[in-house]
Amino acid sequence: MEPTPRRNLREEQKILTHRRLLDAAVTVFTETPFLETRMEDIAQAAGVTRATVYAHFPGKAEIVDALVARVYGVMGEAYADLAALPRWTRSDIRSWLDEAAARRREMAPVRRVANAAAPAALRSLGEGRVQYVEAHERYVAMLVEPPERWRGVDPAEARQRALMAVLQTESFFAAWIAVEWPLETAAPLHLLADSLCHLLAPALENDSAVTRPQAVPTDGPTEPGPTRCQPVSIFVNTARCTGSTSPCSARPLSVRVTRTPRRSSAHMPRSTRPSFSSRAIRRDRAL
């Protein structure tokens, strides 16, 4: 494998200036409406000449395009990290959401500016749609690979599940982080992880090799129930998992054993129950 050629100093300087101009544009667009902003304002905020700004961007619309592309790029990096995980478990999804949320917070100012300026900067609605669709097609393509992860799932269903997971993640982060929607829950990402695990369920694995069923809480300690459907005998009655011999998907039943109440003589075996004749004899003797 040939080593990746290093950029020369001129290329590095050009990249740094490009980023510097975009950062300055975010600052200016945050303080001044897009239509009222001049290229000179961006040059002054970046500490460069007006000619330098035009050397990188022909106009303000191209600056907004670059900001939108930066947002899509950060989103793409996040989904690439998710796709690169060797296995998907609920704990993996939850950890990934923490990292993705941190990236969204860093990119929140850019997202707010792009959302506000894009309608005025777009030369046509068709261009914005194409950019949106192409970006999300890339995300979906990342998540449906490798095919072994979605073994036994129709490819069309896998793509739709991946798309719905992307849309739900992005809409939630947009509302929660970019718009700063107030949430009352203590762990918003916990609920989001539940939702994503539901959508990505066919590709998910268990967090451990053996999943132990959780018993229903009781007043006292109980031993863990069986992992497979087995008959449980109580006196002469037998409780079975109806209609299945596969591992129980529901929580195992917790049985509390209580002391059997004293039975009356009517329920005692005939051999130990006093007969009518013996009671009559005792009565006669008492008289």
C-alpha positions, -999 to +999 in steps of 0.1 A: +000+000+000+014+033-010+016+060+017-009+088+015+009+119+000+012+148+024-003+181+015+022+209+009+022+240+030+002+260+005-026+234+005-027+233+043-029+271+044-057+271+019-077+246+040-071+266+072-082+298+055-114+281+042-123+269+077-115+304+091-138+320+067-167+296+075-162+302+112-163+339+106-194+336+085-212+317+113-204+346+137-216+373+113-247+354+102-256+349+139-255+386+145-267+400+112-295+387+089-283+369+058-297+394+034-281+423+052-246+407+055-219+418+032-188+399+021-168+427+036-183+419+070-171+383+067-136+394+056-133+417+085-145+391+110-119+366+096-091+392+095-085+388+058-091+409+027-122+410+006-103+394-023-094+364-001-131+358+006-140+359-031-111+336-039-128+309-018-165+318-023-181+336-052-209+348-030-229+344+002-249+316-012-218+295-017-208+301+019-242+288+031-237+258+008-204+251+025-220+254+059-247+230+050-221+206+036-202+209+069-233+199+088-239+169+065-203+159+069-204+158+107-236+137+105-219+114+080-189+109+103-213+099+131-231+073+110-198+060+097-187+054+134-220+035+140-216+014+109-180+006+118-190-011+151-184-048+148-217-056+165-248-036+175-261-040+210-283-017+230-252-005+251-233+002+218-262+023+205-264+041+238-227+049+238-228+060+202-256+084+209-235+101+236-207+107+211-232+118+184-248+143+208-214+158+216-207+163+179-241+179+174-235+204+203-202+215+187-220+219+154-252+236+168-242+272+159-235+261+123-268+242+122-288+272+134-272+296+109-277+271+081-313+266+089-319+304+091-300+313+060-306+284+037-341+294+025-327+328+013-295+314+000-308+285-021-310+292-057-338+267-061-357+243-039-346+215-062-309+220-053-317+218-016-337+186-020-309+170-041-284+178-014-306+165+013-315+132-005-279+125-015-266+130+021-293+107+036-287+080+009-251+079+020-261+074+056-285+046+048-259+029+026-235+029+056-260+014+080-271-015+058-236-027+054-223-054+058-252-075+046-244-102+072-257-078+099-291-079+083-292-116+075-327-128+067-341-093+063-355-081+030-330-054+017-359-029+011-370-033+047-334-029+060-330+003+040-363+017+053-354+008+089-321+025+085-337+056+070-363+058+098-335+055+124-315+083+107-346+106+104-356+100+140-321+107+153-317+138+133-351+153+140-346+147+177-311+162+178-323+192+158-351+199+182-332+191+214-298+206+206-301+231+177-335+245+187-328+239+224-362+223+230-367+219+268-371+183+278-383+172+313-369+137+312-337+130+331-321+108+304-334+118+269-309+097+251-321+066+270-355+069+254-340+076+220-319+045+223-350+024+230-366+038+199-335+031+177-332-004+191-368-010+180-361+001+145-328-017+142-340-048+160-333-073+131-296-062+131-292-061+169-274-086+191-278-093+228-255-073+252-242-107+265-239-142+252-265-154+276-294-132+284-309-140+318-346-133+322-354-108+349-378-120+376-408-099+386-399-081+419-413-097+450-412-089+487-385-114+494-354-128+475-362-153+447-340-175+427-338-168+389-363-188+369-355-212+341-343-199+308-364-223+288-401-232+290-402-261+316-431-275+336-433-261+371-451-285+395-470-271+425-487-299+445-505-317+418-510-288+394-485-281+365-479-247+349-465-247+314-456-221+288-485-226+265-478-235+229-440-230+227-408-249+235-386-220+225-368-198+251-393-177+271-394-141+258-415-128+287-404-124+323-404-157+343-432-161+369-423-156+405-441-181+428-445-172+465-449-202+487-472-196+517-480-218+547-510-240+539-539-233+564-550-260+587-575-282+570-608-292+587-616-328+593-639-328+563-609-325+540-587-350+559-581-385+545-608-411+555-582-431+574-575-403+598-610-388+600-631-400+630-660-421+620-696-416+630-695-447+652-665-435+672-681-401+679-713-419+690-692-440+714-676-410+730-709-393+734-724-423+751-695-426+775-699-389+784-735-395+794 
